[in-house]
Amino acid sequence: MVAGETRTTEVIDKAGPEGRCTRWVALRPLLLRLHFFAGVLVAPFILIAAMTGLLYVLTPQLEEAMYGQQLHVPTTGAQVPLSTQVNVARNALPEAELKAVRPAATSTDTTQVIFTSEDLPESYYRTVFVDPHDAEIRGVLDTYGSNQALPLRAWVSELHRGLHLGDLGRIYSELAASWMWVVALGGLALWFGRRRATRKLRIKPPGRTRVLSWHGLTGAGIAVGLLFLSATGLTWSSFAGDNIAKLRETLSWETPTVAKGLPMRVSFEQSSSRIDIGYDQVRQVATRHGLTGRMEITPSEHIGAAYTVQETGRSWPTQQDSVAIHPVTGQITDSVRFADYPLMAKLSRWGVDAHMGLLFGWPNQVALAALMIAAICVIIWGYRMWWLRRPTRGFGNPPSRGAWRRLPTHLLLVGVVVTIGVGCAVPLLGVSLLAFLCVDALLGMRATLAGPAG
């Protein structure tokens, strides 16, 4: 991600319009300087995100190996009622509050009975794993998030998201996601702006030119993937994520949910003698209504609320249908089909799942792993180019400052407006860019006062 190239003679091919070439000649030094300093200063954050992301990609298989006792059971015939399994789990954690139940999806899976507890951090749950064939408890683990991440994946997820430093640590990941698309687009523009002959992969001779060819060609090849990771990563961030959530709310792009309220409130007299249909019948009703595979049943919270059943399949094709079921009559009171989601809600779901390596299963994991390895190599090659310039002080030999003064006025004004807009939408990008400009200006003033740079 670090560009150490300073020459401005390698401009876009002369076949293009003369005005276009002139604009590129003026714009290229500015992009080069931005790409260089963004690479030097921000690439460490992107490198950490890539390395921890690569580790996260491997966690599904690691979970299967580490927690097989809790996740799987041998097939031994018929299953005991789901309500019996839930009661066994309740007895194991009598002081915890039941949140949801995930019935065994296959005959070799365990049932997951999920509880909330006051001693757990936000978004963490305590899950009892029950053998559906004999109601034996196979283990109790703390799980995380809507995806029921087990302890290993939860730990790696927190490492990737915030280095286990709390809210302060999340700044690192948001800074990486905020700058990743800027570095990728800038590098892509610089690569396409080179002469065609210089875009080829070079094996010989060794040196900076060869490293530059590897850095540029690989960076261009993964640019779209980096843009995707940046965009989806920002949806989880603290500051830019809030802006994205507000935008989705304004444009009605939010993910729809079923209404839990009952159309006709059950009276107190009815509730005192009512017979709750229970988890087994709720599951049967949901299955008859078309819900299949893995699902989560949330109990009715109070007399006037329904059971809700949500499909949890996040591979392709996505299964996210949900229904609300009357706790006494067993009637469907509301339903939401994934096919009826707004387009942006679908894209958001698919984007997040692809970012996590869930959407297409192991091919998704392989693609993400390859992307992370390539990003790590690009960053290392960038620093290698920087080092080959033999920096002896400061940043060595960065592209010259003041390139913005050579931009046409209209292009400069457009750039300022776009930068301000993007800085407001992605606050950490705006703040860090402003800080860089201030430091750069101070360094320039010091260099001026000290005389010509050596």
N, C-alpha and C positions, 0 to 999 in steps of 0.2 A: 504494500500500500504506500510505500515511500518512493517518491520520484526524485532522483537526484540530478536529473537532466536540466541543464541551464541554457543550452544553445537554442536560439530562435530561428536558425536557418532551415530546420527541417519542417517546412510548412506543408500544408495540404497540397495535393497535386495541382499543377497549373491548369489542368483541364477545366476546372471550375470557373465560374464568373469572377472577374477581377475584383469586384466589390466584396464578394464573399471571401476571397483570399485576403484582402486587406483587413477585413474585420477579424479574421482568424489570426492574422499576424499580430493584431493589437490585443486580442483576447487571450492568446495562448500563454504569454508570460504570466498573466494574472492567474490563470488556471494552474499553471505549473507551480507557482509559488504557494497557492492554496493547497494543492495536492501534496506538495512537499511537506509543509508544516503540519497539515492535518495528519499525514502519514507518521511523521516523527512524534507528534504529541498524542494522537488518538489511537494509532495502531496498537499500542500495548493493551488498551482496553478491548479492542476488537480481537486481539490475539487471545486474551483470557476468555472472552466470550466464545471464541471458536474452539478452544481446547476443552472448556467445560461443556459446551454444546456437543462436542464429539463424545465425551463421556456419557452425557445424558442419552444419546442415541442408542447406546449399548445396554441401557438399563432394563428394557423389557426382558431380554434373554437372561440377564443377571438375576432379575427378580424370580424368574421361573426356576433358576438353579438354586437360589438361596431360600426361597419360601415355598418350595414344592409341598412341604408338609401341610402348610396352611391353605394352599390354593387348590390342591387336587386330592382326590380319594380314589380308591379302586372301585370298580363297578360291582355292586353286590346285590343287585335286584331292586325291589320296590323301594320307594322313598316314603319316609314318614311325613305326616302333614306339615306344611310350612308353618302353621301356627304353633305346632309343637316345637319346631326348631327355634322359632322366635322366643318362646317361653323359656327354653333352655338357656338361650343367650341372655335373656333378662335376669334369670337367676344368677348367672355368672357375674353380672354387673348391676346389682340391685340399686345402686345410688346414681347410676348414669341415666340420661334421658334418651329414649329411642328416637332416632332421626329417620332412618330408612332401612329397607331390607332389599338386598339383591339376591333373589333366588338363584340356585344353581342353574346355569344355562345348559349344561350337559350333565350326563350321568357321572362324569369324572371330576366335576367342579364342586367346590364347597359353596354353601350359602353364606353370604356376608351380611351380618346384622350390625348396623352402624349406629353408634351412640355418640352423643355430645357429652362433654365433661368440662367442668369449670377449671380443671387444672391443665387443660390443653390450650395451646396458642390458637389464634384465629385461623379458621379453615382446616384445623386438624380434628380428627375424629378417632374414636376408639372402636375398633371393629372386631367382632367375635366371628371366627370362621367355624362353621358347623357342618359336620358330615350329614348330607341330606338323607342318607340311607339308615342311619341309626341315631342321629341327633347327638353324636359325640362331638365335643368341642375339640377342634384341631389346633387352636391357638388364638391368642388375642394380640393384635398389633395396632399401633397408632398409624393411621392413614391420613393422606393429605389431599384436599381438593375434590372437585367433582369427578375426577378420573380415578379416585381411590388409589393414589400412589402409595406404595408400601414404603417402609422406612428408608431403604436404600435409595429409591428413586426420589423420595421427598428430600433426602439430604443432598443429592446431586442437583435436584431442581433449585433448591435454595442456594447452592454454590453457584450455579449458573446465573441465577437471577440477582443475587446480592452478596455473594462471597460470605454468607453467614454474618454479615455486619448490620443487619436490620435495614431501616429506612436509608441510612447513610450508604450502605452497600448498593442499594438499588440505583443510586446515581451512576455508578460505573456502567451498569448494563444499559441504562437509558442513554448515557453519553455514547456508548458504542453503537447502539441502534440509531441514534440521531445523526451520527456522522458517517455511518457505513454507506448510506446511499449517496452522500456527497462525494466521498472518496471514490466509490465505484463509478459514478457518472463522470467525475472529473478524469479519472484514469482512462475510462472508455473514450472520452473525447480526445484526450492526448494521444491515445493509441491510434485512433482513426485519423488523427491529424498528421501522423507521420507519413513519410514516403512509403509507398507499397513495398519497396525493396527492404526497408528496415523493419517491417512487421513480421518477417519470417523468423521461425525458431532457429537459433544458431547453436551449433554444437561446439564449433571451434572458431577462433582460438579462445582460450579461457580469458576471463577478465570481465570488466564491467559491461561491455557491449553484449556479451553472451548472457549475463545475468539479467540485463535489461530486457532482452528478448523473451526470456522465460517469464519474468515478472509481468511484462505487458501482455503477452499472448495468453497466459493463464488467467490474468486478471480480467481480460476482455471476455474470456470464455465463461467465467463464473459471475460476470456482472449482473445478469438477470437474477441469478440465485441470491446474490447479496442484496439486491433491491427487494426481493420477496421477503427475506429474513428481516431486513430493516423495517419494512412496512408492518409485518405481522408482529415483530417484537415490540414495536411502539404501542401496540394495542394493550400490552400488559404494563406499560410504564406508568409512572406516577403523574408526571406533569402533562406530557403529550397524550397519554392515555385518557386523562380527564377531558381534554379537548376533543379527542376522537369520540368518546362516549357522548358528549354534548352534541356533537355533529350528528351522530346516529339518531339521537333522540329527536333532534330538530327535524331531520329528514324522514322520520318514522322508519328507520332501518334497524330497530331493535329486534332481538329475537323474541317471538311471541311465546307466551306461556298460557297454560290452561287456567281457567278461573276456578279457584278452590271453593268459593262460596256456593251454597246450595240454593237452588231457585225457590224452594219453599222451606223455611227454617223449621227444624224439628222442635216441637214444644218441649218444655221441661217434663210434662207428664209423659210424653212419648219416650223421651230419652231415659226416664227412670226404669222403663220396662222394655225398652227396645232391645233387639238382638242384632248386634253388629255382625255383618256378613263374614268378617275375618279375612285374613290374608289369602287363604286358599281360593275362596270364591272371587276375591278381587283379581287374583291372577288369572282365573278362568275367564272372567268377564273381559279383561284386557286382551287375552289371547283370542277370544271370539271376535273382538273388535279389530283384529289385525295386527296387534303388537306381537312381535316374535323376537327370538334371540335373547340377548342380555337386556334386562330391564331392572328398574329400581322402583320400589313401592314406598311411597311416603304416607304414613298413617294420617288420618284426620286429626287435626290439632285440637278441635273442640267440637261441640255438638253441631254447630252450623257450618262445618267444613267437610269436604269430601276427601276420600282417598285420591291420591294422584299416582299414576303409573307412567314412567318415562322410559322409552328405549334408550340404551346407553351405547349402542353400537356406533363407533366413530370411524370405522374403516369404510372402504368403498364397496357397495353403495351405502351412503350414510343412513343409519336408522335412528331417528330422533323423534318419532311420533310420540304423542302423549295424550292421556285421557284423564278425566276426573270422574270418579265413581261414587255414587251415593252410598254411604256406609250402612244404610238400612235396607233400601230397595234393590241395590245393586245396579241401578240404572246409570247409563252414561250421561253425565250432566254437562260435559264440555269435552271437546277434543281439538287437538292441533296436529296437523300433518306436516311433516318436513317439506313435502311437495308444495305446500301453501305458504312457506316462509317467503318473506320478501327477498328479492335477489341478493341484496347486500347482506342480509342476515345469513343466507346460504354461503356466500363468498367468505364472510367472516368465519363461519364454522369450518369450512374447508381449509381456509388459510391457517387458522390456529392448529387444526389437526395435522396438516402437512408440516407445519413448523415443528410439531412435537414428534413427527415420525409415525403418526397413527393412521393416516388416511389410506395409504396403499400397503400397509403392512411392511414386511421386510424390504421390498423394493424402495419404499419411502426412506427407510433407515439407511440403506446402501447409498442412495442419492445424497442424503444429508451428510453421511460420513465422508463421501468423496468431496462434497462441497467444503466441508470443514477442513479437511486435509489440504485441499487446494488453497483455501484462504490462508492457512498457516504458512504454507510454502511461499505464497505471494508476499506476505508480510516479512518473512525471513529474507527473501530475495531483495525486498525493498531496503531493509537495513543493511544488507550486504552491499548494495550499490552505494548507500550512504557512507559506509565504512571505507569502500575502495577510493573515495575521494580524500581519504586521509584527513578527517577533521582534527584539527589541533586545538580549537577553541570554539565555544558557542555551538552552532549547528554546522560548523565546517564551511561549506561553500554553497549556501542556498541560492535559489534564483533571486535576481536583483529585485529590490522593492521599487515602488512607484509605477508599476505597470498600469495601474488603473488610470493614471493621467493620460495615457495614450489611447484610451477607449473613446469612440465617438460619443458625443453628448447624449444622444437618444439611447444608446446601448447602456451607458452608465446609469441613466435615470431608471431604465427598466430594471437593471440589476439591483439598484438600491431598493426600489419598491418591492421586488420579489424577495430580496433578502430580509427586509423588515417583516413582510407577511409570513414567510417561512419561520423566521425567528419567533414570531408571536405564537404560531401554531405548534412549533417544536421548541419550547422555552430553553431547554439545556443547550440546544444547538445555537440559539441566539445569544445566550449569555456567554458561552465559551468562545464564540466567534468574536463577540465584542471584547472579551478579555484578551484574546489573541491580538486584535487590532490595536488595543491600547498598549500592550507590551511591545508590539512591533514598532509602534510610533515612538515609544520611549527609547528603544534600541536605536532607531534611526536618528533621533535627536542626539543621543550619546555619540554615535559614530560621526555625526556632523561636527560636533564640538571637538572630538578627538582628532579630526582630520581624516584624510583618505584611508580606507581600510586596507590592511595588508593582504 
